[in-house]
Structures are given as structure tokens and as C-alpha cells.
Amino acid sequence: MGRKSVTFTNVDTAWLHMEHPTNLMMVSGVVQLARPASFDRLKETIERGLLRFDRFKQRVADSRLPLRNPLWEFDPHFSLENHVHRIALPSPGDQATLLELASDLMSTPLDFSRPLWQFHLVENVGEGCAVICRLHHCIADGVALVGVMLSMMDLEENPSPKPAANDDHPKGEEGWHPYKEWIEPAVHTLEAGAKVATTLVHESMETLVNPERARNLVHKASQGASALSKLLLLPPDPKTPFKGKLGVRKRAAISEPIPLAEVKKIGKAMGAKVNDVLLGAMTGSLRRYLINRGWLVDGLEFHAAVPVNLRPPEKALELGNNFGLVLLPLPVGVADPVERLFELKSRMDEIKDTPEAVVALGLLNVIGLSPGQLVNFIMTFFGTKATAVMTNVPGPPFTLYLAGSAIKDVMFWVPQSGRLGLGVSILSYDGRVTLGVATDAGLIPDPEVIVQGFHEEFAALRELIMSGD
């Protein structure tokens, strides 16, 4: 086709090599729409948004040179029909049935002979429909993929047509931001929404939204071997029902949305941030789950691997992986929800300024390990020293539209690198916060119980605050 192939970076190669039948390296998501959407319009939306980026027309190819990273090469047989499918949800078409389908797809690998992504328009979902998307992590990290997905969405039901991709646009490369067409007007026309978004971002974990700070920590950590040595000497996480040999089958669960205003009210009353409150309730839920399975939890703690964004804002849509990981010790053994929240907040505050906290992909990319060494390190490190992956992504604070239909709810699930069996995703959208849990079915067959525990823990915190008003 005459178009140049692109060599994988070391980190992207590592994500590719981490692929395993028992732990697929995909980011999976469900976008629920308020009313049925046209399949043709969805395909047009994907073509004009996603396919602006050449990477989504490229497949993985072996390097033509020995001991070199693989290549992204253009698929000579690329067809949108191979990547966008239309199915009907079996009766009764409710949330549980939708999550069964999402779990099936989460357990199914992508076709490596083609570009590594796939969308399903799912009809017969209540009064509307849903779009399930799967994208391989070697394409990009969560920050970039969220930006790509946002570039497909609109601020109104029937916006003015967006220009098609052409040679005047450096498609998918640094400097070109497809979402500028709607996000810049949004700043002027939805000033209140923009202020809410800014507040939410600043109430997330600081290193998650301050890439310059995180990059400085990585640079400091790379100055010597002490930071890496300290990480390597961390004791393994204790054995719990959340850790063990993985199987192929995965399960997904989603919480009911919680008003963001309620989360902020609790945080304000306790001097905590949004992220502290949500992770505190999640830690309480994991405690409940272990107790219900007869596990002794007094004094128990284990670590969550929390992704840290390392990319500057101007490169928000540059594909590839550019992030580090923080190891956050979760105070599962603390019974009182208020005491647990304060303890978690203290631990969050402590690790923000610690160079050794920003680890793995960010630090090791600076140090310069080979992809094989990086994969082995991640598998060994997180397979023993962490129990879960937890992410928190602030989304748009106003309603968006996809293929002409209002987005009612949205959730995503991250892959559990290091052969971990538990992933927790927190996403805010349109003034609400939703929790997603992805598990290995053999270890944790009932992630909906964890979700229910999260609601109960949050309700307990809310009751304590309300009673104190």
C-alpha cells in the first residue's frame, strides 16, 4: 500500500507480550444509549472519528530484523465490517444480560491477524441500546484511549458534520486534536460544566492529573538504584481469595451511578478528596467480601496498583503507553469506615511525593529495560506485590451523544497486568460516579457482591455525614 510501518516502543511491546489466554490485555467498555441508534450511523461515526488515527487500520507484524520490536503495518485487507458488529441482546434485555455479554466478550481474545479493536452495537437493551468496545492496551494507555473515544462523541444530538480525514490533518499524530471541534466551543457555551470538570480533576489523586509532577518523580527515581531496590524488597501481598491461578473466564459488574455531589459532600466534611472517598468505600467493600467468605481481616492490608498519567496535556491524544504505577496499600483491616477513610487519605498523601511510588512502566522506560525484561519484571512484581488494579478517570461533567443518541451511562474495565484477578474502575460522567469491577471467574465468581458492598459502605459514610448535619 506504500505506507510506512511503525516500530513498537519497548513499553507497547511489553503490553503485547503480556497477552495470555487467562489475562487478555484489552481495555473493555460499555456505552449505554438512551434510545436505539442506527447501525449505519455508528459505523460512520467510527469511520470519521476512530479511523482518523492510522493505528486503527494497522495490525501487528513481526520485525524483519532479528531481536527487534514488532511493527505496526497497514492491514492490506482492512474492512470496517470486520470490526463493527450488530447483535441483539437476548430477552429480557436487562442490565444483568448486558453484563453477561460484556463478560463473554471480555473473555474472548481479539483477532491478531487484524487491527486490535472491535465494537458491537447491542440492540434490545431496555428502551435503548449499548455499544461494547474492546481495544488492545498495546495501542495506547487509558488516557489516550479515553481521548480517542471522546473524539467520536458530540455535544448535541445532530451536530454539524465534522470534516473527513484528509492529508491536511496529521491523522492520529501529535498536534492534531479531533475533539477540539467540540471541546473548545464547550468551554465557552458550557462554562459551568467546565468549572465542574476542573474541580473534579483537582480532587482526583494529584499525580493522576499532574503529569509534570509525576515525570519529575520518575526522573528523581531514575537517578540511582535505591528507589528500584526499595520496590523490589517490598514483601509479597498476603494470600487472599483475590489471588491465585487464573482461568480464561472473566466476569464484569457495574454499580448504580452515585451523585457526584454526594461524594463531594462526604469529602468536604472529612477533609478528603473525591478519590479518597471512593477508594475508601471500595476498600470497605473488599473487607466485607473477605469476611463473608470466612477470612480473617484484622490487621490485613494489600496493595492496589494505581496507574499514573505521565503524558503532558498537549499529547493527550498521542497513541502509545506513557504512564507509571503507584502501589497503594489498602487498609482492609480497619473496621470503622471513617477511620479507614482517614487512614487511606493519609497513605495517599504520603505516596504523592515519594519517588519510589511511581514505578514499573514509567520508571523502567527511563531506565531502559528490554521488552522481555519489562514483561518478566511486571509479571513477577505485580503478581506477588499487588492484589488488584484500580483506576479513577474523571469524565465529562455534561451529557454527550454517540451516533445521535444521548449517552446514559458509560463504564470501562482495565486489564489486570501481572496476572492479577481483580480490577476496579471508577468513572465520573454527567454529574454521577460509577464503579466497575472485573474479576477472574474462578477466583471471584460474584463481582456483583463487591459492587453491592461498595454501595453499602458508601451509604454508611453518607449516613454518618447526614447525621452530623
N, C-alpha and C positions, 0 to 999 in steps of 0.2 A: 504493500500500500504506500510505500515510500515515506512513512512516518517513523521517526526515530524511537527506538526503545529506550527505556529509562532504567538505570540500575537501582535496585533496592538499597536503602540505607541499612546499616547494621541493625538498628532497632526495629525497623519494619521487617527485616529478615527474621529477627528473633520471634516476632509475633507470628510470622508464617510458620516457623518451625515448631512453635508451641502447639500447633493444631494436633489434636488427638481425638479418636472416636469418643472418649469419655469426657472430653472437655473441649468443645468446639470454640474457636477464638472468634466468635461473632458478637456483634452488638445487635440485639433484637429489640424491636419496638412495636407498640400498638398505638395507632392513632384512631380514636373513636369519633365518628362524624355524626352530627345531629340528624341528618337525613341522607337518603341514598344518593350516591354520587355516580356520575356517568363514567363507565369504564374507559371510553374513548377520551374523555376529558382528563382522566387521571393519567393516561398514557401521554397525552400532550403535555400535561404539567411536568411529568418526569422527564420527558424529552427536552423541554425548554429550560428545565432547572438543573436536574442531576447531570444530564449529558453535556452541559456546558463544560464539565470537567472531564478532560480526556481520560483520567484514571478509570472512569466507569465504563469505558469502552476497551479497556486493556485487560489482558489476562496475564497469569504468571507463566514465565518461561525460564528454563534453565539457562544460566550463563553459557556463552560459547567458549569461555576460558575456564580452565580448571581453578578450583578454590576461590571462585568469585561469587558474589551475591547473585541471586536470581534477577531476572529482568521483568519490567512491565512492558509487554509488547501488545500492539493493537490486535484485537481479535479479528482475523480476516472474515469470519463468518458471523460477526456481531449482528444480532437482531433483538430489538426491544421485546419481541414476543417471547423470547427465551427467559426474560427476566421479570415480566409483569404478567400476573395470572389473575384469573377471576374465579372465585368459588363461592358457594352458598353455605352458610353455617347450618348444620343440622338443627332440627327442632329440639328444644324450644327457643333457640337463638338468644339465650341469655348470657350473662357475664361468665358464668361457670363454663358454658360450652365454648365461648370465645377463648377462655384461658386454656382449655384442653387443646384447642387447635394451636394456640401460641406455644404451648409446651411441646406438642408434636414437632412443630417447625424448629423450635429451639434445639431439639434433639437430632435434627436432620442436617447433615453437612451440605455445604454449598458445592456446586459442580466446579472443580478446579480446572476443567478444560475451557471455562468461560470466565468472564469478569465476575468477581466475587461479591455479588449482591443480588437481591431478589425482593420483589414486592408482591403481595397478594391483596387484591380487593376482596373483602369478605362481605357478602351480602346477607340479608336476613338477620341482622344484629339489632334486635329491638325494633325501633322505628327508624333506625338509620343504617349505617354500615361501618366498617372498620378497614383500616389499611395496616397490614402487618409487614414490617420491613426487616430485612436481615442484611447486614453489611459486615464484611470481614475486618477485623481490627488491624490487619496489615495495611489497609487502605489509609486509615487515619485514626487519630485518637478521638475521644468523646467530644472535646471542644470543637474540633474541626467538623466532625460529623453532624453535630447539632447545628452548626452554621450552614452546612450544606442542606440539611433538611429545612431550615428556616428559609433558605433561598427559594424553595418550592412553594412557600405559603404566601398568602395575601392578607391585606388588612381589611378587605371587603369582599363581598360575595362575587361581584362581577367587576373586577378592576380593569383598567385599560390594559390592552395587550402589551406584554413585555417584549422587547426586541429579541429576535432569534440570535443564537450564537453565530458569530462570523469572524472573519480574520481580523476585524478591528478590535475584538476583545481578546486579550490574552487569557483564554479559557482555562480556569482552574489554576492559574498561576498567581504568584504574589502580585499585589497591586490591584487586582480586579475583585470587586465585592458585589456579587449579584444581588444581595439583599439591600444594597444601598438604594435601589429604586423605590423601596417602600419604607425602609427604616429611617432614612433621612426626613421624608415628609412626616413620618410618625412622630419624630421629635418635636416638630412644630405643631402638629394638629392634636397630638395626644400628650401634652406636656405633663399632665397629672400622672399618666401612665408611666412616662419616662422617669418621673421622680420616684415612683414606687419601685421601678426596676432598679434604680440606683441605690435606694435604701436597702433593697433585698440583697443586692450584690455585696454591699459593705457589711451586711450582717452574716454573710457566709464566712467560712474559715478564711482568714486573711491570705494565707499562701495560695488558696484555691483561686483567688481573683487578683492577686498581685504578682504576676509572672516575674517582674523585675526583681522583687524581693526573693522569690524562690530561686531564680537563676543565680543571685548573689550567694545564697546559701549553698547551692551546688558548687559554685566556684570556690567558696571557702572550704567546703568539704574535700574538694579535689586537691587541695594544697599539700596534703600529706596522707599517710596511710592510717592515721589514728581513727578517723571517722568511720572508714570502712571496717577497720578491725573491731571497733566497738559494736558495729551492727552484726558482724559475723559471730561475735561472742554472746549475743543475746541468747538466753536459754530457749528451747523449743516451747511452743504453746502446749498447755496440758491437753491430754486426751479427753475429748467430749464427744457426744453423739454427732456434732457438726463436722468431725474429722474422721477420715477413713478412706478405704478404697472406693473409687468412683465407678459408676456404671454409665451406660450410654443414655439412659432415660433421664430427662430433666423435667422439672415442674416449675410453673410460674404462678404467682399470685399478685393481686393488686389491692391496695386498701381503698376504702371510700375516701374521696377528697376531704381535706380538712381546711377550713377557712384560714388563710394566712394571717388574718387579723388576730385570731385566737392564739396562734403560735407566738406572734409578736407580743401579745399582751402578757403571756406567761414569761417570755424572755425579759420583758421590761420589768416585771415585778420582781424577778430574781437576779437582775443584773447580768443576764445571759443573752446570747445571740440566738438567732433562729436555728442555726446549725446545732448549737448546744442542746436546745430543747428537743429537737427531732432525734438526734443520736442518743440522748438520754432516755427518751421513751423507747427507742429501739433496743437499747441495752437492757432495759427492764423487761421487754418482751422476750429476749433471749433467756433471761433469768427464769421467767415464768415457764418457758418451754422446757428448760432443763429440769426444773422442779417437778413438772408434770410427768416427766419420764423417769422420775426417781433418782435424779442426780443430785449429789451434794454440792451446794454452791457457795457455802460460807468461805469467804476469802478468795473466791475464784476470780481470775482475770485472764483474758486472752486478747490477742491483737487483731485489729482490723487494718487492712491495707487501704489507705485513702489516696486516690490519685490527686496529684498536684499539678496544675497547669503551669508550664514553663514557656509558653509561647507569648510573644508580645501581642497587643491588640491588633496591630496592623497586619499580623499574619494569622488572624483568626480563621481564615478560610484556606490556608496553605495546607494541603494534604500531607499525610505522614504523621508519625508519632513523636510528640515532643512534650513529655511530662515526666514527673518523678512520682514517688510514692512515699507517703508518711505512714509509719507504723504507730497507730493509736491504741494504747492499752485501754480496754473497756472494763470498767469496774462492775462486773457482773455480780460479784459477791456482796455488793452494798444493797441492803433491803429497802431502805427508806428512799422514795422517789426524789425527794428534794435533796437529800444528802448525796444521792447518786448523781443528780444533775450538777451540783456544785463540784463534786469530785471530777466529773468528766470535763467540765469547763476548765478546771484547774489544769488538767492534763493537756487539754487543747492549747491553753495559753502557754504552757511550758514548752511544748514542742515547736511553737511558731518560730522561735529564734534560735533553734538548735541546728547546727549544720548537718549533723548526722541524721536528722529526721528526714531530710529529702534524699531518698535512696533509689537504688535499682536503676530504672531506665534513664533518669536524668543524670545521676552521678556516674553511672557506668558508661554512658555515652561520652562523657567528658574524659574519663579515664582511658577509654578506647579498647574495650574487650571485643573479641571477635563475636559474630552471631552465635556460634556454637557455645562459646564460653558464657555468653549472656544467657542463653536458654538454660544451660545447666545451673547457672547461678540462681536464676529466678525460680526454677523448679525446686531446687534444694532449699533456698532461702524461705520462700513463701509457703512451700509445702510443709515446713516444720515450724516456722516462726510466726505464722499468721493463721487465722481461722476463717476469716471472711474478707471479702472486698466490699467496701462501702463508698458510694459516690453521692454527691449532692450537687445538682445542677439548677441554678436559677434560670427559669424560662421566662418568656414574655408575660407581662402582667395584664395583658389585654387579649381579647378573643382574636384568633387567627382563622383563616379559611384555607381549605385544601380542596382543589378541584371543584370549587363553587359551593362547598358545604362547610358550615361552621364546625370547628374542632371542639368537641365537647370535652374530651379527656385525652390525655396522652401519657404514655409510660414507656420506659425502656429498661432493658436488663443488660448488664455488662458481663463479659466472660470472666470466669474466675481463674486468673492466671496462677500458675503454681499448683495446679491440680487441687484447688480448693472447692469445697462443696456448697458454699453459701455465698450469695451475692445480694447486697441490699442497695437499691437505687432510690433516691429521693429527688423528686422533680416538682418545681413550682410552675404553675401556669394559670393565668387569668384569675389571680387572687386566691388560688387554692393550692394546697400541697398534697401530693400523692406519694405513697410508698410502694415500691415494687420489690418482691422477693423472688429470687431464682435459686433453686436447690437441686442437688442430686437426689433423684427419687429413691435410691436405695438407702441413703443416709437420712434424708428428711422428706418423707413422702407427703407431708401435710404442711406446706408453707403457708396455707391459709390460716393455720393456728398461730403462726408467728405474726401474721398481719392482725389477727384479732387481738393478740396480746399487745401489740403496738397501740391499737385503739383504746384498750383498757388502761394502759399506762398513761396515755395522753389524757384520758378522761380523769384519771386520778389527780394528775397535776392541775388540770383545769379546775377541778372541784376545790383543791387546796387554795387556789388563787381566788376563785369566786367567793369562797367562804371568808376570805380575809378582806374583801372589799368593804 
